[in-house]
Amino acid sequence: MRARPGDDHCALDAVLGLLSGKWKVLLLWELSERPRRFGELRRSLDGISEKVLSAHLRELEKDGLCLRTEHPGAVLHVEYSLTGAGSELLGALVPLTEWSLTHLRD
């Protein structure tokens, strides 16, 4: 979905669409530390199913936020990492996190 120039509402809606799903933001945070293998991501996100993890990684890759790299060998080794756009988006989420820590305390 592309936003029209000058249509801020559509642009914000497009970004929120990229992050829809319970796990996408958490996946971006996990990938910000270093490239991760599927199993590492699965273990670090307690409660995520393999099906959902796989679907979210495919969506993040399709949206240009994460990169899937295959390393051939006796056993196929696949790593996921953030793209430049993924890192920029994650940086844009930091002020939202700070806002929530200030205003959404229980």
N, CA and C of each residue as an Amber inpcrd file, in Angstrom:
protein
   318
   0.8450000  -1.1620000   0.0000000   0.0000000   0.0000000   0.0000000
   0.8990000   1.2350000   0.0000000   0.7260000   2.0790000  -0.9620000
   1.4900000   3.3210000  -1.0540000   0.6170000   4.4850000  -0.6180000
   1.1860000   5.3580000   0.1800000   0.4660000   6.5530000   0.5970000
   0.5760000   7.6040000  -0.4970000  -0.4460000   8.4060000  -0.6200000
  -0.4110000   9.5060000  -1.5770000   0.3540000  10.6660000  -0.9540000
   1.1170000  11.4080000  -1.7740000   1.8420000  12.5640000  -1.2290000
   0.8730000  13.5150000  -0.5290000   1.2450000  13.9290000   0.6560000
   0.4330000  14.8820000   1.4120000  -0.7070000  14.2370000   2.1840000
  -0.8620000  12.9500000   2.0670000  -1.9390000  12.2570000   2.7730000
  -1.3530000  11.5660000   4.0030000  -1.1640000  12.3360000   5.0800000
  -0.5120000  11.8220000   6.2850000  -1.2740000  10.6690000   6.9130000
  -2.5870000  10.7150000   6.8670000  -3.3790000   9.6480000   7.4680000
  -3.0930000   8.3190000   6.7740000  -3.0510000   8.3170000   5.4390000
  -2.7600000   7.0870000   4.6950000  -1.3320000   6.6080000   4.9710000
  -0.4000000   7.5310000   5.0910000   0.9940000   7.1530000   5.3470000
   1.1230000   6.4770000   6.7090000   0.4820000   7.0190000   7.7080000
   0.5340000   6.4230000   9.0410000  -0.1650000   5.0710000   9.0400000
  -1.2780000   4.9760000   8.3620000  -2.0060000   3.7190000   8.2660000
  -1.1470000   2.6530000   7.5920000  -0.3870000   3.0520000   6.5780000
   0.4920000   2.1080000   5.8750000   1.5700000   1.5690000   6.8140000
   2.1600000   2.4280000   7.6290000   3.2020000   1.9990000   8.5720000
   2.6100000   1.0700000   9.6250000   1.4580000   1.4370000  10.1420000
   0.8200000   0.5790000  11.1450000   0.4630000  -0.7790000  10.5490000
   0.1220000  -0.8010000   9.2700000  -0.1440000  -2.0630000   8.5910000
   1.0900000  -2.9440000   8.5160000   2.2550000  -2.3370000   8.3140000
   3.5020000  -3.0960000   8.2720000   3.7880000  -3.7620000   9.6120000
   3.3390000  -3.1430000  10.6840000   3.6360000  -3.6380000  12.0290000
   2.4810000  -4.4170000  12.6450000   1.4320000  -4.6500000  11.8650000
   0.2810000  -5.3620000  12.4240000   0.6670000  -6.7900000  12.7780000
   0.0780000  -7.2750000  13.7960000   0.4110000  -8.6020000  14.3000000
   1.1220000  -8.4550000  15.6340000   0.8410000  -9.3700000  16.5090000
   1.3580000  -9.3070000  17.8730000   2.8840000  -9.3450000  17.9440000
   3.5430000 -10.0060000  17.0000000   4.9560000 -10.3260000  17.1400000
   5.9100000  -9.4900000  16.2830000   5.4240000  -8.7310000  15.3300000
   6.3340000  -8.0770000  14.3750000   7.2940000  -7.0890000  15.0420000
   6.7940000  -6.2740000  15.9200000   7.6750000  -5.3060000  16.5880000
   8.7150000  -6.0520000  17.4250000   8.2800000  -7.0980000  18.1170000
   9.2250000  -7.8910000  18.9150000  10.2730000  -8.5640000  18.0330000
   9.8730000  -9.0130000  16.8620000  10.8430000  -9.5920000  15.9260000
  11.8690000  -8.5520000  15.4850000  11.4080000  -7.3410000  15.1940000
  12.3410000  -6.2750000  14.8130000  13.3400000  -6.0100000  15.9310000
  12.8670000  -5.9640000  17.1850000  13.7700000  -5.7380000  18.3210000
  14.7990000  -6.8620000  18.4150000  14.3450000  -8.1040000  18.2630000
  15.2680000  -9.2480000  18.3310000  16.3120000  -9.1780000  17.2270000
  15.8950000  -8.8030000  16.0320000  16.8290000  -8.7420000  14.9060000
  17.7530000  -7.5300000  14.9740000  17.4160000  -6.5620000  15.8230000
  18.2690000  -5.3720000  15.9270000  19.5940000  -5.6860000  16.6120000
  19.6080000  -6.7320000  17.4480000  20.8240000  -7.0770000  18.1780000
  21.8700000  -7.7160000  17.2680000  21.4140000  -8.6320000  16.4170000
  22.3120000  -9.3340000  15.4780000  21.4450000 -10.2350000  14.6140000
  21.9970000 -10.7310000  13.5050000  21.2380000 -11.7020000  12.7020000
  20.9000000 -12.9290000  13.5450000  19.7380000 -13.4830000  13.2790000
  19.2650000 -14.6320000  14.0670000  18.7710000 -15.7360000  13.1480000
  18.9250000 -16.9610000  13.6130000  18.3490000 -18.1090000  12.9390000
  16.9150000 -18.2890000  13.4220000  16.1450000 -19.0340000  12.6390000
  14.7380000 -19.2520000  12.9520000  14.5630000 -19.8030000  14.3620000
  15.3210000 -20.8230000  14.7040000  15.2060000 -21.4470000  16.0230000
  15.5250000 -20.4920000  17.1560000  16.5080000 -19.6260000  16.9490000
  16.8460000 -18.6310000  17.9750000  15.6760000 -17.6840000  18.2090000
  15.0610000 -17.2510000  17.1020000  13.9190000 -16.3540000  17.2200000
  12.7580000 -17.0510000  17.9290000  12.5450000 -18.2820000  17.5810000
  11.4540000 -19.0630000  18.1910000  11.6550000 -19.1730000  19.7000000
  12.8900000 -19.4390000  20.1210000  13.1710000 -19.5660000  21.5570000
  13.1000000 -18.2210000  22.2900000  13.4560000 -17.1420000  21.6170000
  13.4840000 -15.8390000  22.2880000  12.0930000 -15.2100000  22.4210000
  11.1390000 -15.6770000  21.6300000   9.7830000 -15.1300000  21.6790000
   8.8380000 -16.1870000  22.2340000   8.8040000 -16.2670000  23.5420000
   8.0140000 -17.2840000  24.2240000   6.5470000 -17.1700000  23.8370000
   5.9950000 -18.2570000  23.3100000   4.5790000 -18.2920000  22.9730000
   4.2720000 -18.1800000  21.4960000   5.2440000 -17.8090000  20.6730000
   4.9910000 -17.7020000  19.2410000   5.0310000 -19.1020000  18.6250000
   4.1020000 -19.3670000  17.7250000   4.1040000 -20.6640000  17.0500000
   5.0270000 -20.5930000  15.8270000   5.4820000 -21.7390000  15.3720000
   6.3370000 -21.7800000  14.1940000   5.6100000 -21.2150000  12.9790000
   4.3160000 -21.5100000  12.8660000   3.5200000 -21.0290000  11.7370000
   3.4590000 -19.5030000  11.7140000   3.1860000 -18.8980000  12.8510000
   3.0930000 -17.4390000  12.9380000   4.4650000 -16.8100000  12.7250000
   5.5020000 -17.3760000  13.3240000   6.8540000 -16.8470000  13.1400000
   7.2330000 -16.8710000  11.6660000   6.9910000 -17.9720000  11.0190000
   7.3070000 -18.1030000   9.6000000   6.5280000 -17.0830000   8.7660000
   5.2410000 -16.9300000   9.0510000   4.4130000 -15.9750000   8.3070000
   4.8880000 -14.5460000   8.5210000   5.1820000 -14.1830000   9.7750000
   5.6450000 -12.8190000  10.0610000   6.9950000 -12.5450000   9.4110000
   7.9030000 -13.5020000   9.4440000   9.2040000 -13.3030000   8.7930000
   9.0340000 -13.1140000   7.2890000   8.1510000 -13.8960000   6.6710000
   7.8900000 -13.7290000   5.2320000   7.3250000 -12.3420000   4.9380000
   6.3940000 -11.8810000   5.7860000   5.8040000 -10.5570000   5.5880000
   6.8360000  -9.4490000   5.7740000   7.6650000  -9.5640000   6.8070000
   8.7080000  -8.5580000   7.0320000   9.6960000  -8.5350000   5.8700000
   9.9990000  -9.7010000   5.3310000  10.8970000  -9.7750000   4.1740000
  10.2330000  -9.1440000   2.9500000   8.9760000  -9.4720000   2.7080000
   8.2360000  -8.9210000   1.5700000   8.1480000  -7.3960000   1.6590000
   8.0040000  -6.8870000   2.8720000   7.8870000  -5.4400000   3.0830000
   9.2400000  -4.7310000   3.1160000  10.3250000  -5.4790000   2.9520000
  11.6520000  -4.8720000   2.8950000  12.2320000  -4.5060000   4.2420000
  11.7140000  -5.0940000   5.3280000  12.1990000  -4.7620000   6.6610000
  13.2010000  -5.7720000   7.2020000  13.1820000  -6.9840000   6.6670000
  14.1440000  -7.9900000   7.0950000  14.6620000  -8.7350000   5.8740000
  15.8300000  -9.2920000   6.0280000  16.5150000  -9.9960000   4.9470000
  16.7330000 -11.4460000   5.3560000  16.4110000 -12.3570000   4.4620000
  16.6280000 -13.7880000   4.6840000  17.8560000 -14.1860000   3.8820000
  18.8740000 -14.6980000   4.5570000  20.1200000 -15.0920000   3.9040000
  20.3480000 -16.5770000   4.1030000  20.5270000 -17.2960000   2.9990000
  20.7990000 -18.7310000   3.0550000  22.3010000 -18.9570000   2.9820000
  22.8060000 -19.7970000   3.8630000  24.2130000 -20.1860000   3.8730000
  24.2610000 -21.6810000   3.5610000  24.6530000 -22.0430000   2.3440000
  24.6650000 -23.4670000   1.9790000  25.7350000 -24.2360000   2.7440000
  25.5080000 -25.5070000   2.8690000  26.4390000 -26.3980000   3.5560000
  25.7860000 -27.7560000   3.6610000  26.3340000 -28.6100000   4.4870000
  25.7480000 -29.9310000   4.6850000  24.3000000 -29.7900000   5.1600000
  24.0670000 -28.8120000   6.0230000  22.7220000 -28.4790000   6.4810000
  22.4870000 -27.0160000   6.1270000  21.3610000 -26.7370000   5.4770000
  21.0550000 -25.3550000   5.1020000  20.9470000 -24.4900000   6.3490000
  21.6610000 -23.3890000   6.3550000  21.7130000 -22.4520000   7.4770000
  21.0790000 -21.1580000   6.9770000  19.9780000 -20.7410000   7.5820000
  19.2740000 -19.5210000   7.1770000  19.3070000 -18.5300000   8.3310000
  19.6700000 -17.2970000   8.0190000  19.6750000 -16.2300000   9.0290000
  18.7720000 -15.0960000   8.5630000  18.1970000 -14.4380000   9.5390000
  17.3650000 -13.2690000   9.2910000  18.0370000 -12.0650000   9.9300000
  18.0130000 -10.9380000   9.2270000  18.6130000  -9.7120000   9.7490000
  17.7520000  -8.5300000   9.3080000  17.9700000  -7.4010000   9.9460000
  17.2520000  -6.1850000   9.5670000  17.8700000  -5.5860000   8.3110000
  17.0370000  -5.0110000   7.4800000  17.5240000  -4.2030000   6.3720000
  17.7200000  -2.7800000   6.8970000  18.2380000  -1.9070000   6.0650000
  18.3660000  -0.5070000   6.4570000  17.0130000   0.0970000   6.7950000
  16.0050000  -0.2410000   5.9880000  14.6510000   0.2780000   6.2430000
  14.1110000  -0.2600000   7.5680000  14.3960000  -1.5130000   7.8720000
  13.9580000  -2.0910000   9.1460000  14.5990000  -1.3920000  10.3230000
  15.8910000  -1.0990000  10.2000000  16.6010000  -0.3770000  11.2700000
  16.0380000   1.0260000  11.4500000  15.7450000   1.7010000  10.3340000
  15.1720000   3.0470000  10.4200000  13.8030000   3.0170000  11.0820000
  12.9780000   2.0390000  10.7060000  11.6500000   1.9280000  11.3120000
  11.7650000   1.6590000  12.8100000  12.6700000   0.7860000  13.1710000
  12.8760000   0.4950000  14.5860000  13.3080000   1.7520000  15.3290000
  14.1790000   2.5420000  14.7280000  14.5860000   3.8150000  15.3370000
  13.4170000   4.7680000  15.5190000  12.4730000   4.7280000  14.5840000
  11.2960000   5.5860000  14.6860000  10.3640000   5.1350000  15.8060000
  10.4780000   3.8660000  16.2040000   9.6300000   3.3480000  17.2770000
  10.1440000   3.7070000  18.6710000  11.4030000   4.1040000  18.7780000
  11.9850000   4.4440000  20.0840000  11.2040000   5.5710000  20.7640000
  10.8770000   6.6830000  20.0760000  10.0850000   7.7220000  20.7530000
   8.7070000   7.2280000  21.2000000   8.0980000   6.3190000  20.4530000
   6.8170000   5.7540000  20.8740000   6.9730000   4.9380000  22.1460000
   8.0740000   4.2110000  22.2360000   8.3570000   3.4310000  23.4370000
   8.5400000   4.3620000  24.6320000   9.2930000   5.4360000  24.4350000
   9.5130000   6.3960000  25.5110000   8.1980000   7.0410000  25.9400000
   7.3410000   7.3780000  24.9640000   6.0420000   7.9600000  25.2690000
   5.2120000   6.9840000  26.1020000   5.2200000   5.7160000  25.6970000
   4.4050000   4.7300000  26.4270000   4.9150000   4.5390000  27.8520000
   6.2190000   4.5850000  28.0590000   6.7780000   4.4430000  29.4030000
   6.3690000   5.6200000  30.2930000   6.1960000   6.7810000  29.6980000
   5.8020000   7.9680000  30.4500000   4.2970000   8.0050000  30.7140000
   3.5050000   7.6390000  29.7140000   2.0530000   7.8620000  29.7930000
   1.2050000   6.6210000  30.0350000   1.7530000   5.4580000  29.8860000
   0.9330000   4.2490000  30.0090000   1.3430000   3.3740000  31.1810000
   1.8850000   3.9620000  32.1810000   2.2600000   3.2110000  33.3890000
   0.9970000   2.7660000  34.1070000   1.0340000   1.5840000  34.6700000
  -0.1230000   1.0630000  35.4270000  -0.1950000   1.6590000  36.8110000
